[in-house]
């Protein structure tokens, strides 16, 4: 696949499997794609109860003066967390992003430190670095540039995809915001905030954008500056499979969407999410696990949940290798409770692995000393005769 982009990647959203990558580990300026981390931390604060959607936030002087997209808020103006989040996720509003960051962490620089801490927690690359809530460069921030945090905001394409993976995994409700094509910030406003994401499926009836509208696409974040070029992290779902794509440093605004369509088409045309093992299923190589000191000497085990793997369309069943093993003997002692983890099963396909717990399908009570005594005698004589 030939792309007009400096870096790109495509992953499946439920497993994180990489389906395509190009220069995915070079750290580049992400521009407003870095707001995905701002969105994540705000939604985390809401989920934990530290913030509520209806809380009113007062705009600081800095938030009202920050350059770039937005220009919605005046100093001292109040807006709800929900309204600010809509402005950030629909319109990529820098003023709303700063206002939310200051509310969560006191200062934007403290918020950026939280962003970096979360990046480490998520396992983003060592190159991943944030200096603010918006993705603006140090030069753009002028007197508001951070004093303690050095350098510039940087992400690899793999970092951006992983960040999108965690947002969708932990805070999928973000898509209810990012899929909105346009909305007024205030009811009295003359014109609405128009989503910078031209590919939204909701644009299919838009006279000017319908040629870009992509079936199933409902997010996630655009970004552009002189240094970053035109970037886009997109996500779309079709036939039960959700993909996440990233293109960085494309040469124009239309091009970032055309290149994204190429990447997503490659994924949907060539791959499918295949359920290899269902929940509560037996694994042929380990249908039961031997246990000690129980009224029974073994217990049937089944999968705790299903295993699905993204595979090439038409992949044969024998391409999926399934192996199973019990846990250590010290854990295989009665009493056993139904649902207790007694082993693991691993499915391997084309270098990709998925693992699921094997759990007890029934309770097994501890055997009485009398039962265990006579079982020991029986086992002794069985071993004696087998050895003769």
C-alpha positions as CSV (number, residue, x, y, z in Angstrom):
1,X,0.0,0.0,0.0
2,X,1.5,3.4,-1.1
3,X,0.6,6.2,1.3
4,X,1.3,9.9,1.2
5,X,2.0,10.0,5.0
6,X,5.1,10.0,7.1
7,X,3.8,7.2,9.3
8,X,0.7,5.0,9.6
9,X,-0.7,2.0,11.4
10,X,-3.9,0.0,11.5
11,X,-5.0,-2.1,14.5
12,X,-8.1,-4.1,15.6
13,X,-9.8,-2.4,18.5
14,X,-10.7,-5.3,20.8
15,X,-7.4,-7.2,20.6
16,X,-4.9,-4.4,19.6
17,X,-3.6,-6.7,16.8
18,X,-1.5,-4.8,14.3
19,X,-2.8,-5.4,10.8
20,X,-0.6,-2.8,8.9
21,X,2.2,-0.5,9.8
22,X,4.5,2.0,8.1
23,X,7.2,3.9,10.0
24,X,5.0,3.4,13.1
25,X,7.7,4.0,15.7
26,X,9.0,7.4,14.6
27,X,8.1,10.1,17.1
28,X,6.3,13.0,15.4
29,X,4.3,16.0,16.4
30,X,0.7,14.8,16.7
31,X,-0.9,18.2,16.9
32,X,-4.5,17.9,18.3
33,X,-4.5,14.1,18.2
34,X,-2.8,14.6,21.6
35,X,-6.2,15.7,22.9
36,X,-7.2,12.0,23.0
37,X,-5.2,11.8,26.2
38,X,-7.0,15.0,27.5
39,X,-10.3,13.3,26.7
40,X,-9.2,10.1,28.5
41,X,-8.1,11.9,31.7
42,X,-11.3,14.0,31.8
43,X,-13.5,10.9,31.3
44,X,-11.4,9.1,34.0
45,X,-12.1,12.0,36.4
46,X,-15.8,11.8,35.6
47,X,-15.9,8.0,36.1
48,X,-14.1,8.3,39.5
49,X,-16.5,11.0,40.7
50,X,-13.9,13.8,40.8
51,X,-15.8,15.6,38.1
52,X,-19.4,15.6,36.8
53,X,-20.8,16.4,33.4
54,X,-23.0,19.1,34.8
55,X,-20.3,20.9,36.8
56,X,-19.7,24.5,35.7
57,X,-16.1,25.5,34.9
58,X,-14.9,29.1,34.8
59,X,-12.7,30.1,32.0
60,X,-9.2,31.5,32.9
61,X,-7.4,34.3,31.1
62,X,-5.1,31.8,29.6
63,X,-7.9,29.5,28.4
64,X,-9.6,32.5,26.7
65,X,-6.4,33.6,25.0
66,X,-5.0,30.3,23.7
67,X,-4.6,30.3,20.0
68,X,-5.8,27.8,17.4
69,X,-9.1,26.1,17.0
70,X,-11.8,27.1,19.4
71,X,-12.1,30.8,20.2
72,X,-15.4,30.0,21.9
73,X,-14.8,31.2,25.5
74,X,-14.3,34.6,27.1
75,X,-12.4,35.1,30.4
76,X,-14.6,34.5,33.3
77,X,-17.3,32.8,31.2
78,X,-18.8,29.6,32.7
79,X,-19.6,26.4,30.8
80,X,-20.5,22.9,31.8
81,X,-18.0,20.1,31.6
82,X,-20.3,18.5,29.0
83,X,-20.3,21.6,26.8
84,X,-16.5,21.9,27.1
85,X,-16.0,18.2,26.3
86,X,-18.3,18.6,23.2
87,X,-16.2,21.6,22.1
88,X,-13.0,19.7,22.5
89,X,-14.1,16.4,20.9
90,X,-16.2,17.9,18.0
91,X,-14.5,21.2,17.3
92,X,-11.0,20.4,18.8
93,X,-11.4,23.6,20.8
94,X,-8.1,24.6,22.5
95,X,-9.8,27.0,24.9
96,X,-12.2,24.2,26.1
97,X,-9.3,21.8,26.4
98,X,-7.3,24.2,28.6
99,X,-10.3,25.0,30.8
100,X,-10.9,21.3,31.4
101,X,-7.2,20.6,32.1
102,X,-7.0,23.4,34.6
103,X,-10.2,22.2,36.3
104,X,-8.8,18.6,36.7
105,X,-5.2,19.4,37.7
106,X,-5.1,23.1,38.8
107,X,-2.7,24.1,36.0
108,X,-2.2,22.9,32.4
109,X,1.4,22.0,33.2
110,X,0.2,19.7,36.1
111,X,-2.3,18.2,33.7
112,X,0.5,17.5,31.2
113,X,2.4,15.7,33.9
114,X,-0.7,13.6,34.4
115,X,-0.8,12.9,30.7
116,X,2.8,11.7,30.8
117,X,2.2,9.5,33.8
118,X,-0.8,7.9,32.1
119,X,1.3,7.4,28.9
120,X,3.8,5.3,31.0
121,X,0.9,3.4,32.6
122,X,-0.6,2.6,29.2
123,X,2.7,1.4,27.9
124,X,3.2,4.1,25.3
125,X,6.7,4.3,23.9
126,X,9.5,6.1,25.8
127,X,9.3,8.8,23.1
128,X,5.7,9.7,23.9
129,X,5.7,13.1,25.6
130,X,3.1,15.7,26.3
131,X,3.7,19.3,27.3
132,X,0.1,20.6,27.3
133,X,-3.5,19.6,26.9
134,X,-3.9,20.8,23.3
135,X,-1.0,19.6,21.2
136,X,0.2,23.1,20.4
137,X,4.0,23.7,20.1
138,X,6.1,25.6,22.6
139,X,6.4,28.4,20.2
140,X,2.6,28.6,19.8
141,X,2.2,28.8,23.6
142,X,4.5,31.8,24.0
143,X,4.4,33.0,27.6
144,X,2.2,30.1,28.5
145,X,4.8,27.5,27.6
146,X,5.5,25.1,30.5
147,X,8.4,25.9,32.8
148,X,9.2,22.4,34.1
149,X,8.3,20.2,31.2
150,X,10.9,20.4,28.4
151,X,10.8,19.5,24.7
152,X,7.7,19.3,22.5
153,X,4.6,17.0,22.4
154,X,5.5,13.9,20.4
155,X,3.8,10.6,19.6
156,X,4.5,7.7,17.3
157,X,1.7,6.4,15.2
158,X,1.8,3.2,17.4
159,X,1.4,5.5,20.4
160,X,-1.6,7.2,18.9
161,X,-3.3,3.9,18.0
162,X,-2.6,2.5,21.5
163,X,-4.1,5.7,23.1
164,X,-7.2,5.3,20.9
165,X,-7.4,1.6,21.9
166,X,-7.5,2.5,25.6
167,X,-10.1,5.3,25.1
168,X,-12.4,2.9,23.3
169,X,-11.7,0.1,25.8
170,X,-12.1,2.2,29.0
171,X,-14.4,5.1,27.9
172,X,-16.2,4.0,24.8
173,X,-18.8,6.7,25.5
174,X,-16.3,9.1,23.9
175,X,-17.7,8.0,20.5
176,X,-21.1,9.5,21.4
177,X,-19.3,12.8,21.2
178,X,-16.8,12.3,18.4
179,X,-19.5,11.0,16.0
180,X,-21.5,14.3,16.1
181,X,-21.0,16.1,12.7
182,X,-22.0,19.5,14.1
183,X,-23.5,21.2,17.1
184,X,-24.0,24.6,18.6
185,X,-21.8,25.5,21.6
186,X,-24.6,27.7,22.9
187,X,-28.2,27.6,21.7
188,X,-28.1,31.3,20.9
189,X,-25.0,30.9,18.6
190,X,-25.6,31.8,15.0
191,X,-23.6,28.9,13.6
192,X,-22.6,25.5,15.0
193,X,-19.3,23.9,15.7
194,X,-18.4,21.8,12.7
195,X,-16.5,18.6,13.3
196,X,-13.1,18.6,11.6
197,X,-13.5,14.9,10.9
198,X,-14.9,14.8,7.4
199,X,-15.1,11.0,7.3
200,X,-17.9,10.7,9.9
201,X,-20.7,8.4,8.6
202,X,-23.1,11.2,9.8
203,X,-21.8,13.3,6.9
204,X,-23.2,11.0,4.2
205,X,-26.0,13.5,3.4
206,X,-23.8,16.5,3.6
207,X,-23.5,18.0,0.1
208,X,-19.9,19.1,0.7
209,X,-18.5,16.2,2.7
210,X,-20.5,13.1,1.5
211,X,-17.7,12.0,-0.8
212,X,-15.5,11.6,2.4
213,X,-18.2,10.0,4.6
214,X,-17.1,6.4,5.5
215,X,-19.6,3.8,6.5
216,X,-19.2,2.9,10.2
217,X,-16.8,5.7,11.1
218,X,-17.6,7.5,14.3
219,X,-14.3,9.0,15.5
220,X,-11.8,9.8,16.7
221,X,-9.4,12.8,16.4
222,X,-7.9,15.0,13.8
223,X,-4.8,17.2,14.3
224,X,-2.8,19.7,12.2
225,X,-0.1,22.3,12.7
226,X,2.7,23.5,10.4
227,X,5.1,21.1,12.1
228,X,2.8,18.1,12.3
229,X,1.2,18.4,8.9
230,X,-2.3,16.8,8.7
231,X,-2.9,13.9,11.0
232,X,-5.9,11.7,11.8
233,X,-6.7,8.9,14.2
234,X,-9.9,7.3,12.8
235,X,-12.0,4.4,14.0
236,X,-14.8,2.5,12.2
237,X,-16.9,-0.5,12.9
238,X,-18.3,-3.0,10.3
239,X,-19.7,-6.5,10.8
240,X,-18.8,-6.6,14.4
241,X,-15.1,-5.6,13.8
242,X,-13.8,-2.2,14.9
243,X,-10.6,-0.9,13.4
244,X,-8.4,2.0,14.5
245,X,-6.2,3.7,11.9
246,X,-3.6,6.5,12.3
247,X,-2.0,8.6,9.5
248,X,0.6,11.2,10.4
249,X,2.1,14.1,8.5
250,X,0.0,13.9,5.3
251,X,0.4,16.9,2.9
252,X,-3.2,18.3,3.0
253,X,-6.5,18.2,4.9
254,X,-8.3,16.1,2.2
255,X,-5.3,13.8,1.9
256,X,-5.4,12.7,5.5
257,X,-8.9,11.4,5.0
258,X,-8.2,9.8,1.6
259,X,-5.2,8.0,3.0
260,X,-7.2,6.9,6.1
261,X,-9.8,5.4,3.7
262,X,-7.0,3.4,2.0
263,X,-5.8,2.0,5.3
264,X,-9.3,1.2,6.6
265,X,-10.3,-0.4,3.3
266,X,-7.2,-2.6,3.5
267,X,-8.3,-3.8,6.9
268,X,-12.0,-4.4,6.2
269,X,-11.3,-6.0,2.8
270,X,-8.7,-8.5,4.0
271,X,-9.5,-9.4,7.7
272,X,-12.3,-10.6,9.9
273,X,-12.7,-11.0,13.6
274,X,-13.0,-14.8,14.0
275,X,-14.2,-16.4,17.2
276,X,-11.9,-19.4,17.6
277,X,-13.1,-20.6,21.0
278,X,-16.5,-19.9,22.6
279,X,-17.2,-19.2,26.3
280,X,-17.9,-22.3,28.5
281,X,-16.3,-24.5,25.9
282,X,-14.2,-27.7,26.5
283,X,-10.7,-27.7,25.1
284,X,-10.0,-31.1,23.6
285,X,-6.4,-31.3,24.9
286,X,-7.5,-30.6,28.5
287,X,-11.1,-31.5,29.2
288,X,-10.5,-32.3,32.9
289,X,-7.9,-31.4,35.5
290,X,-6.7,-33.8,38.2
291,X,-7.2,-32.6,41.8
292,X,-6.1,-33.8,45.2
293,X,-8.1,-34.4,48.4
294,X,-11.5,-34.1,46.8
295,X,-14.5,-36.4,46.7
296,X,-13.7,-36.6,43.0
297,X,-10.2,-37.0,41.6
298,X,-10.7,-34.7,38.6
299,X,-13.0,-31.8,37.6
300,X,-14.1,-30.7,34.1
301,X,-12.9,-27.3,33.0
302,X,-14.2,-24.9,30.4
303,X,-13.2,-21.6,29.0
304,X,-14.0,-18.5,31.1
305,X,-14.7,-16.3,28.0
306,X,-14.5,-16.5,24.2
307,X,-11.3,-16.0,22.2
308,X,-11.5,-14.0,19.0
309,X,-8.6,-13.4,16.7
310,X,-8.3,-11.1,13.7
311,X,-7.5,-13.4,10.8
312,X,-7.1,-13.2,7.1
313,X,-10.5,-13.8,5.5
314,X,-10.9,-17.5,4.7
315,X,-8.2,-18.7,7.1
316,X,-8.4,-22.5,7.5
317,X,-9.3,-24.0,11.0
318,X,-5.9,-25.8,11.2
319,X,-4.1,-22.4,11.1
320,X,-5.3,-21.8,14.6
321,X,-3.3,-23.8,17.2
322,X,-4.8,-24.4,20.6
323,X,-2.8,-25.5,23.6
324,X,-3.9,-25.9,27.2
325,X,-2.2,-26.4,30.6
326,X,-3.3,-26.7,34.2
327,X,-2.2,-24.3,36.9
328,X,0.4,-25.4,39.5
329,X,-0.3,-28.5,41.6
330,X,-0.4,-26.4,44.7
331,X,-3.7,-24.8,43.5
332,X,-5.3,-28.1,42.4
333,X,-6.4,-29.1,45.9
334,X,-10.1,-29.5,47.0
335,X,-12.3,-27.9,47.9
336,X,-12.8,-26.5,44.4
337,X,-15.4,-23.9,43.6
338,X,-17.2,-23.6,40.3
339,X,-15.6,-20.8,38.3
340,X,-12.2,-21.3,40.0
341,X,-9.3,-20.8,37.6
342,X,-7.6,-24.2,37.1
343,X,-5.7,-23.6,33.9
344,X,-5.2,-21.6,30.7
345,X,-5.7,-22.1,27.0
346,X,-3.7,-20.3,24.4
347,X,-4.7,-19.8,20.7
348,X,-1.9,-19.0,18.3
349,X,-2.4,-17.7,14.8
350,X,0.3,-16.3,12.5
351,X,2.4,-15.1,15.4
352,X,-0.5,-13.7,17.4
353,X,-1.5,-15.2,20.7
354,X,-4.7,-14.9,22.8
355,X,-5.0,-16.5,26.2
356,X,-8.1,-17.4,28.2
357,X,-8.6,-18.9,31.7
358,X,-9.9,-22.4,32.1
359,X,-12.3,-22.6,35.0
360,X,-13.9,-25.4,37.0
361,X,-17.3,-26.4,35.6
362,X,-18.6,-27.6,39.0
363,X,-17.9,-27.6,42.7
364,X,-15.8,-30.4,44.2
365,X,-16.0,-30.8,48.0
366,X,-13.0,-31.9,50.1
367,X,-13.1,-35.7,50.7
368,X,-13.4,-37.1,54.2
369,X,-10.3,-38.6,55.8
370,X,-11.9,-42.0,55.5
371,X,-12.4,-41.7,51.8
372,X,-8.9,-40.3,51.3
373,X,-7.4,-43.1,53.4
374,X,-9.0,-45.9,51.4
375,X,-8.2,-44.1,48.1
376,X,-4.5,-44.0,49.2
377,X,-4.6,-47.7,49.9
378,X,-6.2,-48.4,46.5
379,X,-3.6,-46.2,44.7
380,X,-0.8,-48.0,46.6
381,X,-1.9,-51.4,45.3
382,X,-2.6,-50.1,41.8
383,X,0.9,-48.6,41.6
384,X,2.4,-51.9,43.1
385,X,0.8,-54.1,40.5
386,X,1.4,-51.7,37.6
387,X,5.1,-51.7,38.6
388,X,5.4,-55.5,38.8
